[in-house]
């Protein structure tokens, strides 16, 4: 009887934590769901992909994955903190040169047309609702302090998963940001975390908006969303086209390979730079995370000039070696004559300069 009471008490605490803690965000209201129902990629109360997208989650399919987890892989993460380049923010006016700084995983600072844009800024220690748990950041620290960030003109999110949209990051960052642009439904999370509605712009697939003087297009991706047990696919996921005066960038967000890449390339390519998901993949969930060879093909599909592989180098979320994504992407890029750049975390690169191709992860 005592054991049963303890179990019930634990379940109640977990339920209350998930229900009331702000880290889990906020679900769309009934009125919002009714508004979404007119969209062709919204069905039975949830968003859906353009093509059938299933993950093999039945018991028979997951047994081999469980065995892999139990067997372990010592190379899933580095055996010591990886090197980073400390980032110094200039207090002077930026020039017209487009610059990119990668912070690991999918977090990127884009400096374009004298504006500072953050893409999927996740500056927490672990991609988890409870930062004390989960796989910690490889570098232990960031190349900068969030408190030292200058004013940010625009923050753009691709979806609401913890490794992209982080509650702690928003709490620290929100006072420095002029405007947020997000896919449908994600604004509910930001509003709960104290971001004023007039600073948030929501977009549906194929919406074109002007923000911070740039043209942004919310383009499809092949993925899913959700921050708790009860809100899977309640918000939209997407990729982004970012068009400035001097450069055009494609940011893939998270995505399995699909025909949407060619569609985006036909409508908005070519791109001076693509920031392409490459990492945290497995054959059992290949529909929602590309293999590195598919990453290179997707870059070709959208008609990119230079590719930077992202979604690796910060956290362990899958079973492959931590360097496997970039090694395979570089190999596939060389085979396909694709110009690939592999900057170190915190290293700022200018698109009109020679782009880094060093294998820093081997040092």
N, C-alpha and C positions, 0 to 999 in steps of 0.2 A: 504493500500500500504506500509506503514512504517513497519507494522508487517511482511509482506511478504519479504521485503528487509532484515530485521533483521534475519529472518529464513534462507534466502539464504546465508547471510554472515556467520551465525553459521555453516551451512552445509559445506561451502567452507573451513572454518577454521578447522573443524573436518577432512575433506578429506585431507587437506594439512598436518595436524598433523599425521594422519595415514600413509600417503604416505612417508613423509620425516623424521619423528623422528626415530632415530636408535633403540629405545626400541622395535619396532615391528620386528626387524631383517631384513632378506633379503630373497627373494623368489628364488627358483631354476631357473636357466636359461633354455632356450629352449633346449640347448645342453645337460644339465644335465637331463632334463625330458626325452629326447630321450634315454639317457643311462639307466635310470630307467625302461623304457618301456619293457625291456627284462625280468624283474622280475615277477614271477607269482603272487606276492602280490602287483602288481602295475597295475591299470586299469583306463583308461580314464583320465590320468593325476594326479591321486592320489593313495596313498597307501591304501590297504585294509587289513582287518583281515583275519585270516585263516578260520574262520567260520562266517556266517552272524551275524552282530552286529549292532543293531539299537537302538536308543534312542527314547522313546515315546515323540515326540515334537509337535504332532498335537494339535489343540486347545482343543479338547475334553479331551485328556489325561492330558494336562497341567493345566486345570481348578482346579482340586483338589490340585495340587502342589502350584498354586497361592494362593489358600485359606489357605494353610498351612503357606506360607510366610506372608500373611496378618494377620493371627491369631497370629503369632509370637511364640517364644519359649524362655523363659528367661534362659533356661539351655543350649542354643546353645553355649554359651561361659562362662568361669568362671566369677564370680562377682568381682574378684580381680586378680592381676597378679599371675601366678602360680610360685612355687619355682623352682629355677635352681641351679645347682652346678657349681661354677666358675671353669673354666678349666685352668690349668697351663701346658704349653707346656715345656717338658724337652729339655734342650739344649744338653744333653748327647746322645750318640748313643742308639737307641732302641734295645731291646733284641728280641729274636725270638718269644716270646709269642704274639699270635694274640689278639689285643685289639680293642674294638668297643666303640665309643662315639656317642650317638644320640643327635641331636640338635633340635628335634621337627620336625614334618611333615616327610619328606623323606630325610632330610639332615643328613649325617653320615660321621664320620671320621673313617676310617679303617686303623689300623696299623698292617701290615702283612709283614713278611720277611724283616724287617728293612726298610719298605717303608711306606710313608703316602699317603693314597688314600682318596679323598673326593668323596662321592656319592651324586649326585643331590644337590650340595650346593646352598641353597637359603637362603641368609642372610639378605634379605630386610625386611622392616617393614610390608609390605602387599603384597599379591600376585596379583599385579595389574600393568598395564602399567603406571599408575599414582600413586605413593606410598602414596600420601596424601589421596587417596580414597581406599575403600576396607576394609575388616575386618583386624584389626591390630593383630600383634603377641601377643599371650596370655601372654608371659613372659615379654613383653615390651622391653626386651633387650636379647642379646645373652650371653652365658657363657664365652665369650671371645671377644676381639676386632679383627676385620679382619686385622687391621694393625699389630697386634701382632702375627699373624699366622707365623709359621716357613715355610721353603720351602716345597712345596707340590710336591710329585713325579708324581702324576697322579690325574686328575679329570675325572670322568665318569658321563655321563648324560644318562637318560633313554628316555627323549623326551623334547619337547620345550615349554610346558605350563608354565605360569608365576609362578606357585607355585613350579616349579622345576628349570627352567632356568631363572635366574634373571639378567637383564641388569646391574643394579647397582652393584650386586655382582661380575660379571665378570670384570667390570671396576676396582674394588678394588683388585681383586684376581689375575688377569692375569699375573702380573709381578712375582708372587710367584710360578707359576705352570710350571713344566717342560714339561708336555704333557697332552693333552686332548684326550679322546676317546669317540666318540658319534655315534649315529645311523645316517643312510643316510640323508643328507640334513641339519642337524643341524650345520654343519661346516659353512654354509653360514651366520648364525647369528653371530657366533664367529668371523669370518673374518671381518664382518662389524664393530664389536666392538673392533677391533685392535689386535686380536690374530693372530700371523703369521701362515700361512698355514702349514709350516713344523712342527709345534707343535700340529697339529690336525690329528687324524686318524679316518676315518669314517668306519662304519661297517654295513653290511647287516645281516639279520637273519641267524644264524648258522655260521657266520664267526668266526674263531679262530685267535686271534692275541696275540703277546707277547708285553707287555708294562710295563715299570719299572721292568722288570725281572719276571713279573707275566703273567700267561696265562689267557686271557679273552675270553669269548664266548658270542657273541651277540645273545640272544635267544628271541623267540617271546613273545609278550604280546598281550592282547586283549583290545585295547584302541583307541585313535585318537590323532591328533596333530593340531597345528595352533596357531598363535599369532595375527591374525587380521581377518577382515571380508572376506578376499579374498584368504586366503592360507590354508584353512582347509585340513588336511591330505596331505599336500605337503611335509612333512618330515616324517621319520619313527619313530616309538615308539618301545621300546624293554624292555626286562629284561636282567640281566647279570649273568653269571657264572664267579666267580673269584677264580682261583686256584693258591695257593701258595705252598711252600714246606711243611708247617705245618698245613694248614687248607684249606678248600674249602667252599666258601660262595656263597649263592644265593641271589640276590637282585631283587625283583619282579618288580620294577618300579610301574607304575599304570596299573591295569589290571582287567577286569572282569574275572570271573571264566571260564575255558575252558579246552579242552583236551591237550593244550600245556604244562600244568604243568606235566602231566604224561609222556609226550614225553621227556621233559627236565630231569625228574627224571630217566627215563630209560637210557638216553644217558650219563648223567653226575653225577647223584646221586651216593651214598648218600652225603649229605652236613652236615658239622659240625654246620653251622649256616644258618638260613634263615631270611632275612629281608623282611617281608611280608606286603603289602599294607592292611591297615585296617582303614577305615575312609572315610568320605565324600561320603557316599553311600546313595542310595534311591532306592526304588523298580522301579521307573520310569527310572533309568539309571543303573540298576544292570548289564547290559551287559558290562559296561566299568569300574565299580567299585564294587569289591566284598563285599558281606555282611560278617560280622566277622566270622560266621560259615563256610563260603566258604574259608575264609583266612586260617583257621585251616586245612580244607580239602586240600587246595592247598599245604600247608606245608607237609602234609602226601604224597601227590602225587609226590612231587619232592624228597621225601625221606630225609627230614631234621631231624636233631637231636634236635637242640634248635631253637626256634622261638622268634624273637622280632617283635612285631606289630609296624608298622610305618604308616605314612600318617595321623597322628592325633596329638593332643597336641600342635598345633601351631596356626592354623587358622580355622575359620569357613567358610566352603564352601558348607555345606549341611544343613539339617533341624534337624538332630538328636541331642540329648544331647551331649555335648562335651566329656563326659566320656563314652558314650554308646559303642564306638568301643572297648576300652580296657576291659570294664566290660564283654561284650559279648564274646570277644576273650578268656579271661581267663576262663570263664565258659565252652566254647566249648573245650578248650584245656584240662581242667580237665576231661571232659566227655570222651575225646578220648585219655587220657593218654599221652598227648603231653607236653613236657618240654617247658614252656614259661617263658621268662624273661621280666621284665618290669622296665628297668632302668629309673632313673630320667633324665631330660634333663641336659646334661653336665656331667653326671656320666660315667666315663670310666670303662669298665668291661673287664676282661681277660677271654678268653674261658676256660682256665685251672683252674680258680678259681670258688668259689661258686657264682652263678649268682643271681642278685637281683630279688626278687619277691614281693616286698612291694607294697602296694596300696597307693602310695604317693599322688595320685590325691584326696584322701579322706581327707587328713590332712588340 
